[in-house]
Structure formats: C-alpha cells, structure tokens
Amino acid sequence: MDPSGRRVIVTVVAIQSAACLGFFSVMAHLVAHLRHDLGLLAGTVGLILGVRVGLQYALLLPVGAVTDLLGARRTGAIACALRALGFVLLGGAESVGALLCAAVVLAAGGALYNPAAQSLLAGVGPARRSGGFAAYVTAQHIATVVGPPVGLLLLSLGPGFALLAGTAAAMWTVGGVLFLLLPQSGRKPAPTRFRDILAGVRTVLGDRAFLLFALMTAPTTLLANHVMTAVPLLGFAPGAATLCFCVLAAVAAAAQPFVAAGRRGERPWVLRLGLLCAAATFFVLAPLDGTQTGPLMLAAVLNGVANGLVQPAIFQRTARHAPPERFGSYYGVLAFCAGMFSFAGDLVVGRLFDLGPAGATVALIGVGAFALAAAAGTRGP
C-alpha cells in the first residue's frame, strides 16, 4: 500500500474509534435515560430515536452528493463539529422539544460523517479497500464493546447523563481534528456547482440495478440498530442489556476478517446469510419478557453475525459498482432508503410496544419478517 493510502486508513480508523466510543457509550443508555430518568412513554422514545435516524438518512440523499462536492476531509470535520454540539445539547435536554432539537443536530452530523469516512476508504484502491473497511468496521464494534461499560462508569460518577454526553462530545471533537490532519486529496471532486448535486442524485436514480439493490436492502439499518432499542424496552436490566451489546459487538468484530478475505463480501450469499441471521435475532427476542438471559445472549450472537456480514457486504458491493467520483452520491441514495425504512419502523414498533407484551411480540416478529423478505429479494447491483 502506498504511504498516503496507509495514512488514510489509519487515520479514518482512529476517527471511527473515537467517534464510536462516544456514540455507543451514550446510545447504549439513552433509552433507559429517556424512559426512566425523564419518564417518557415508549412511543415518545421511539419518536425521538426515529427523528434522529430518519432525518439523518433523509439528509443523505443530497448530502452524499455534497460530499463529492466539498471533499471528504472537509465534510468529515463539519460532521464531527455538529455531532459534538448535538451531544452537548442532548446532555442538558429535559423536555421533548429540547430532545428533538438535539436529535436534529445529531442527525445532521451523522448524515455528513458516514459518506465522508466511507468515501475516503473507497478511494484507497480495490486491493486494500476491503481490508481498510474491515478495520474501520472492527473499530466500530470494538468501541461498541467498550462504550457501554464506559457509559455505566461515567453514569456512576455523580453528574450522570450530562457527564456521559459531554464525554461523547469530546470524542467527536477529537475525530474532527483528525479529519483536518488528513492530506488534501489530489483528485478534485466531480461536481463544480451546487446545482450539480441534483445531477449526482439523478445519476444514481437512473441506475436501475443499484436502485433495486438499495430498495431491497432498506431494512438493514433497522435490523442493525433496533436491538439497542428493543432490549431495554423488553425489560432487561442495564447490566444484562450492556452484556448483550458487548457480545453482539464482539461477534460482529470477529466476523470482519472472514468477510474481508478475498473480497468475499462481494458475493451475494454473504449478504443473504447476514439477513437470515438478523431475522433469527428478532424471532428469538419476540417471546422474551426481560428475565431470560440465555435466549438474549443467543440473540446477541445472531445479531453480531448479521452485522458482521451485512455491513461490509453492502459497502464492498457499492464501492465496486459506483464510479469513484460518485461514491458519495451512491452511498447517499442507499442510506436514504435504509433510513426512511428505519424511521417508519421505529415509529410503528414504539407504538406497538406501548400496547403491552402482545404488541411487542408482534413488532419483533414483523421486523424479523422484513429481514426474511430482504434476504429473499436481494440481488447484486
């Protein structure tokens, strides 16, 4: 690997480690904070989480192309600044309005961050791309393992959730500085005017094979993220929920070398197997009532395998298909579809959980059914 490519991968992995450590230390305990500290209904919790996810991925439709315009380095620094501000706002929010404001700022930062980081990795060259992305996702999963215990420790120190959110803001600030330390790219972004953002989006929408792939993989964000919402709402204690998230992340990290080897993630069966494991996760969770730790750990392992297979498979197949100068636009359309599905799913699932155990069971079985449908319908772009 050339020195500049090596530097890009090492720096992006370091950024991912700092950002995800801050993110998951908060998100593992956010539902409990909203539900128990602030006394919100499950439907309101679902609304706040859904606004963050839905708006983040809605913004990706234009923001993916904005990344092609501004450049990944500059876009990533702006993203980290917004995420840091969002966590500061979240730490002091006590009303639904303030929480929604924090969710909007976090969404804007997240929309900018993902295409920036992944565009940098997509540009290092096919020979090292899969290995770089594997390291990037492994860093995320390691942070997912470390983050929840760090969050518990910070919550126990006294100031509570405000200290935890402030620490996350500091981690994202570090990430922003690291983005600025990256070298300027020698390749100019493809668009030259902001109106050309629409041209980038139109290019992707005209690619029928990729658009079908994006629509069929739309449930993947809900499948990856909803475990962190469902487990606390099922009544599991914070310790059991934290153990679940740590097991999930450790299994996902262990799966990364398998997917990266020989660009295996580009093979359709890898994505299908991941989606089948995701479906099994929610079928296992559906009958649980917050006391069965054994089945919860089984669900964690299944979801870890699913995440470990699905994320790199989608990235590798997108990077192979998209022109290098349009990766941000392609990623934006893909993530937009996934985010809109997740937003709608969070709202519906939250309402079903408010109906009691029967509603929760129906919600989780429904999420699993969407994973089965995606596995049956997925084709290569």
C-alpha positions in Angstrom: 0.0 0.0 0.0 1.3 3.5 -0.8 2.1 5.7 2.3 -0.8 8.1 1.6 -3.3 5.2 1.4 -1.9 3.7 4.6 -2.2 7.1 6.3 -5.8 7.5 5.2 -6.8 4.1 6.5 -5.0 4.5 9.9 -6.5 8.0 10.4 -10.0 7.0 9.4 -9.9 4.0 11.7 -8.7 6.3 14.6 -11.6 8.7 13.8 -14.0 5.8 13.8 -12.7 4.6 17.2 -13.1 8.0 18.9 -16.5 8.7 17.3 -18.0 5.3 18.0 -16.7 5.2 21.6 -18.5 8.4 22.3 -21.6 7.4 20.3 -22.1 4.0 21.8 -21.3 5.0 25.4 -24.4 7.3 25.1 -26.7 5.3 22.9 -26.5 2.1 25.0 -28.0 4.1 27.9 -30.1 6.6 26.1 -33.3 4.6 26.0 -33.1 4.0 29.8 -32.4 7.7 30.4 -35.4 8.8 28.3 -37.7 6.1 29.8 -36.7 6.1 33.4 -34.9 9.4 34.2 -37.2 11.6 32.1 -40.3 9.4 32.3 -41.2 9.3 28.6 -43.6 6.9 27.0 -42.2 4.2 24.7 -43.9 5.9 21.8 -42.2 9.2 22.6 -38.9 7.4 22.9 -39.5 5.8 19.5 -40.3 9.3 18.1 -37.1 10.8 19.3 -34.9 7.9 18.1 -36.8 7.8 14.9 -36.4 11.5 14.2 -32.6 11.2 14.7 -32.3 8.1 12.4 -34.9 9.2 9.9 -33.6 12.8 9.4 -30.0 11.6 9.3 -30.8 9.2 6.4 -33.2 11.6 4.7 -30.4 14.2 4.6 -28.1 11.6 3.0 -30.0 11.9 -0.3 -28.4 15.3 -1.0 -25.5 15.1 1.5 -24.0 12.1 -0.2 -23.5 14.2 -3.3 -22.4 17.2 -1.2 -19.5 15.1 0.0 -18.5 14.7 -3.6 -18.6 18.5 -3.9 -16.8 19.6 -0.8 -14.4 16.7 -0.4 -14.5 14.0 2.3 -11.9 15.7 4.6 -13.8 19.0 5.0 -17.2 17.2 5.2 -15.9 14.9 7.9 -14.7 17.8 10.1 -18.0 19.6 9.8 -19.8 16.4 10.7 -17.8 15.9 13.9 -18.4 19.5 15.0 -22.1 19.0 14.6 -22.1 15.7 16.4 -20.2 17.2 19.3 -22.7 20.1 19.6 -25.6 17.6 19.4 -24.3 15.6 22.4 -23.8 18.7 24.4 -27.5 19.6 23.7 -28.6 16.1 24.5 -26.9 16.1 27.9 -28.8 19.2 29.0 -32.2 18.4 27.4 -35.1 17.7 29.7 -38.2 18.5 27.5 -39.3 16.7 24.4 -38.7 19.8 22.4 -35.1 20.1 23.5 -34.6 16.4 22.9 -35.9 16.7 19.4 -33.6 19.7 18.8 -30.6 17.6 19.9 -31.8 14.8 17.7 -31.9 17.1 14.6 -28.3 18.3 15.2 -27.1 14.8 15.8 -28.8 13.7 12.6 -27.1 16.4 10.5 -23.7 15.4 11.9 -24.3 11.7 11.2 -25.5 12.4 7.7 -22.3 14.2 6.9 -20.0 11.7 8.7 -20.7 8.4 7.1 -20.3 9.3 3.4 -17.2 11.3 4.3 -15.4 8.4 6.1 -16.5 5.8 3.7 -15.6 7.9 0.6 -12.1 8.2 2.0 -11.9 4.4 2.3 -13.4 3.8 -1.1 -10.7 5.9 -2.6 -7.6 3.9 -1.4 -7.8 1.4 -4.2 -9.5 -2.0 -4.8 -6.6 -4.1 -3.5 -6.8 -2.7 0.0 -10.3 -1.4 0.1 -11.9 -4.4 1.8 -9.2 -4.7 4.4 -9.5 -1.0 5.2 -13.2 -1.2 5.6 -12.9 -4.3 7.7 -10.6 -2.4 10.1 -13.0 0.5 10.1 -16.0 -1.6 11.0 -13.9 -3.6 13.5 -13.0 -0.3 15.2 -16.8 0.4 15.4 -17.5 -3.0 17.0 -14.6 -2.7 19.5 -16.0 0.7 20.5 -19.4 -0.9 20.8 -18.0 -3.4 23.3 -16.0 -0.8 25.3 -18.6 2.0 25.0 -21.5 0.6 27.2 -19.2 -0.2 30.2 -17.6 3.2 29.9 -21.1 4.7 29.8 -22.0 2.8 33.0 -18.9 4.0 34.7 -19.5 7.7 33.8 -23.1 7.4 34.9 -21.9 6.2 38.3 -19.6 9.1 38.9 -22.3 11.6 40.0 -23.3 14.1 37.4 -24.9 11.3 35.5 -26.1 11.6 31.9 -24.7 15.1 31.4 -21.1 13.9 32.0 -21.7 11.0 29.7 -22.9 13.2 26.9 -20.1 15.7 27.4 -17.5 13.0 27.1 -19.1 11.9 23.9 -18.9 15.4 22.6 -15.1 15.5 23.4 -14.6 12.2 21.5 -16.3 13.7 18.4 -14.1 16.8 18.7 -11.0 14.6 18.6 -12.4 13.0 15.4 -12.9 16.4 13.8 -9.3 17.3 14.5 -8.1 14.1 12.9 -10.1 14.7 9.8 -8.3 18.1 9.4 -4.9 16.3 9.7 -5.6 14.2 6.6 -3.7 15.3 3.5 -5.6 17.2 0.8 -6.8 14.9 -2.0 -5.0 15.3 -5.3 -8.3 14.5 -7.2 -10.8 17.3 -7.5 -14.4 16.4 -6.6 -16.6 15.7 -9.7 -19.3 18.4 -9.3 -18.3 22.0 -9.8 -21.5 23.8 -8.7 -24.0 23.1 -6.0 -26.7 22.6 -8.7 -24.7 19.6 -9.9 -25.7 17.8 -6.6 -29.0 17.0 -8.3 -27.1 15.6 -11.3 -25.3 13.2 -8.9 -28.6 12.0 -7.4 -30.2 11.6 -10.8 -27.2 9.5 -12.0 -27.9 7.1 -9.2 -31.6 7.0 -9.6 -31.1 6.2 -13.3 -29.0 3.1 -12.3 -31.9 0.6 -12.1 -29.8 -2.3 -10.9 -28.3 -0.3 -8.0 -31.6 1.3 -7.1 -33.3 -2.1 -6.8 -30.4 -3.2 -4.6 -30.9 -0.1 -2.4 -34.6 -0.8 -2.0 -34.2 -4.5 -1.2 -31.5 -3.7 1.5 -33.6 -0.9 3.0 -34.4 -2.9 6.2 -30.7 -3.3 7.2 -30.4 -0.1 9.3 -33.5 -1.1 11.3 -32.1 -4.6 11.7 -28.8 -3.4 12.9 -30.0 -0.6 15.3 -33.3 -1.9 16.7 -31.8 -4.4 19.1 -30.4 -1.5 21.2 -34.0 -0.2 21.5 -35.8 -3.5 21.9 -33.7 -5.0 24.6 -34.3 -2.2 27.2 -38.0 -1.9 26.2 -38.4 -5.7 26.8 -37.5 -5.0 30.5 -33.9 -6.3 30.7 -31.8 -4.8 33.4 -29.0 -2.4 32.4 -26.4 -5.0 33.2 -28.0 -7.6 31.0 -28.5 -5.1 28.2 -24.9 -4.0 28.4 -23.7 -7.6 28.2 -25.9 -8.2 25.2 -24.5 -5.2 23.4 -20.9 -6.2 24.2 -21.4 -9.8 23.0 -23.1 -8.6 19.8 -20.2 -6.2 19.1 -17.5 -8.8 19.8 -19.1 -11.3 17.5 -19.5 -8.7 14.7 -15.9 -7.7 15.0 -14.8 -11.4 14.8 -16.7 -11.8 11.6 -14.9 -8.9 9.8 -11.7 -10.8 8.8 -13.9 -13.5 7.2 -15.8 -11.0 5.1 -12.7 -9.0 4.1 -10.7 -12.1 3.0 -10.5 -12.3 -0.8 -13.2 -9.6 -1.2 -15.7 -12.3 0.0 -18.2 -9.6 0.9 -19.0 -9.0 -2.8 -20.6 -12.5 -3.1 -24.4 -12.4 -2.8 -24.7 -15.3 -0.4 -22.7 -13.4 2.3 -25.4 -10.6 2.4 -28.2 -13.2 2.3 -26.8 -15.2 5.2 -26.4 -12.0 7.2 -30.1 -11.1 6.6 -31.2 -14.5 7.7 -29.2 -14.2 10.9 -30.9 -10.8 11.5 -34.3 -12.4 11.0 -33.5 -15.1 13.5 -32.4 -12.5 16.1 -35.8 -10.9 16.2 -37.7 -14.3 16.2 -35.6 -15.2 19.3 -36.3 -11.9 21.0 -40.1 -11.9 20.3 -41.3 -14.1 23.2 -38.8 -12.7 25.8 -40.1 -10.8 28.9 -36.8 -9.4 30.4 -35.9 -12.3 32.5 -34.4 -14.9 30.1 -30.7 -14.0 29.8 -29.8 -17.2 27.9 -32.0 -16.5 24.9 -30.9 -12.9 25.0 -27.3 -13.9 24.5 -28.3 -16.2 21.6 -30.0 -13.2 20.0 -26.9 -11.1 20.6 -24.7 -13.7 18.8 -27.1 -13.9 15.9 -27.3 -10.2 15.5 -23.5 -9.9 15.8 -23.1 -12.4 12.9 -25.7 -10.4 10.9 -23.9 -7.1 11.4 -20.5 -8.6 10.7 -21.7 -9.9 7.4 -24.2 -7.3 6.2 -22.3 -4.0 6.7 -19.1 -4.9 4.8 -21.1 -6.8 2.1 -23.1 -3.7 1.3 -20.0 -1.4 1.3 -17.9 -3.7 -0.9 -20.7 -4.2 -3.4 -21.4 -0.4 -3.5 -17.7 0.5 -3.9 -17.3 -2.0 -6.7 -20.4 -0.7 -8.6 -20.2 3.1 -8.0 -17.8 5.3 -10.0 -15.1 6.6 -7.6 -16.1 10.3 -8.1 -19.7 9.4 -7.4 -19.3 7.2 -4.4 -20.9 9.8 -2.0 -24.0 10.0 -4.3 -24.4 6.3 -4.5 -23.9 5.9 -0.7 -26.4 8.7 0.0 -29.2 7.1 -2.0 -28.5 3.7 -0.4 -28.5 5.1 3.1 -31.5 7.3 2.4 -33.6 4.2 1.6 -32.4 2.4 4.7 -33.0 5.4 6.9 -36.5 6.1 5.7 -37.4 2.4 6.4 -35.8 2.6 9.8 -37.6 5.9 10.7 -41.0 4.3 9.8 -40.1 1.1 11.6 -39.1 2.9 14.8 -42.4 4.8 15.0 -44.5 1.7 14.4 -42.5 -0.5 16.7 -42.6 2.1 19.5 -46.4 2.3 19.3 -46.8 -1.5 19.3 -44.6 -1.8 22.4 -46.9 0.7 24.2 -49.7 -1.9 23.7 -48.1 -4.3 26.0 -46.4 -7.7 25.7 -48.6 -8.9 22.8 -47.8 -5.7 20.8 -44.1 -6.1 21.5 -44.2 -9.7 20.2 -46.0 -8.6 17.0 -43.5 -5.8 16.5 -40.4 -8.1 16.8 -41.9 -10.8 14.6 -42.7 -8.1 12.0 -39.1 -6.9 12.0 -37.8 -10.4 11.5 -40.2 -10.9 8.6 -38.8 -7.9 6.8 -35.3 -9.4 7.2 -36.6 -12.6 5.6 -38.1 -10.6 2.7 -34.9 -8.7 2.1 -32.9 -12.0 2.1 -35.3 -13.5 -0.5 -35.3 -10.5 -2.8 -31.7 -9.2 -2.7 -29.8 -9.3 -5.9 -26.4 -7.8 -6.8 -26.1 -4.3 -8.2 
